[in-house]
Amino acid sequence: MTDPGPFLSTIAECSATLVAIVGGLLVARFVTLTSEREGVQKLIEEADSRLTTARNREEAARRRLYRWDVREFFGYGVLYDIRNGRRDVRELRADHGYTPLTDDEMEEAIASIVDEFSRAHTTLSQLVAAENGGYYPEWDEFRLSQPQLPVAQWDHVWDIEYEALVRPPKRVEQPSYLATTVSSIALPMQPEYVKLSAERRDALQVDLERAAARIQDIDEGITHLQRRREAIARPRGLGLGLIVLGYFTLVGVGIPLFIMSGSPQNMSSTQTATVFWFFASGLALLLGYMTVLAIRLSSWREKR
């Protein structure tokens, strides 16, 4: 070939046009993937926030159920036994009936009650000693007359300790108020109260189960979004497309421009065929990649 310029420039121009078109599509795809990834990441962050809220609500529901079970079991009779030194979990269960509390939860409550008795005794001993009239009202009245009293974690504990401190020794063995209370506890509870108590606990249990189910749903949603984000971060076929486009740019634009830079006056038939077949191989790879991509996209749409 005496003047290879038109041949080389034609190949370079065609290749550059195709590279620009396909490269633009790939860049647009990159931008789309970036936007999709940012959108999914925002959804994950919002789901994480909802998960934190759901976990807080579950913990609150769990604490409400725990406090209900503690209040139902640790009545005056149990508290009076604890004050007298009976703190074995199995004995308390045997003497005072069933409770859904675990042994660890009961031991935690017993330790808290023991600390409360100690605090009540220290505080009330000083206040009772300061009373000189010899008349001691009931606990509710006394509590209202002493605004300096600290906030009680276990109000019944303070009631029991107060009764034990203010009654004469002859009556400490069986304080009239406490004896009445304990004896009333020993009586069978009214069916209405048992029914309402069971319904209230069932409602608390349902709240806890709903909160746990909500956490599970959100957690599964986050897992799905994370998988979707990973799929966007590693799109199938995009890396291969870049390799094919790079190869086509090299053989269709780079090689012709490199040859043209030397201002050749002629090219042998072997050189011409080599340049053409390099171009043809790059074009075939590019068309093949686009065909496979189109087939994959069509099958994906059919599945939807």
Buried (B, 14 or more C-beta within 10 A) or exposed (E): BEEBBEBBEEBBEBBBEBBEEBBEBBEEBEEEBEEBBEEBBEBBEEBEEBBEEBBEBBEEBBEBBBEBBBEBBBBBBBBBBBBEEEBEBEEBBEEBEEBEBEEEBBBBBBEBBBEBBEBBBEBBEEBBEEEEEEEBEEBEEBBEEEEEBEEBEBBBBBBBBBBBBBBEEEBEEEBEBBBEBBEEBEEEEEEEEEEEEEEEBEEBBEBBEBBBEBBEEBBEBBEEBBEBBEEBEEBEEEEEBEEBBBBBBBBBBBBBBEBBEEEBEEBEEEBBEBBEEBBBBBBEBBEEBBEEBEEEEEEEEEEE
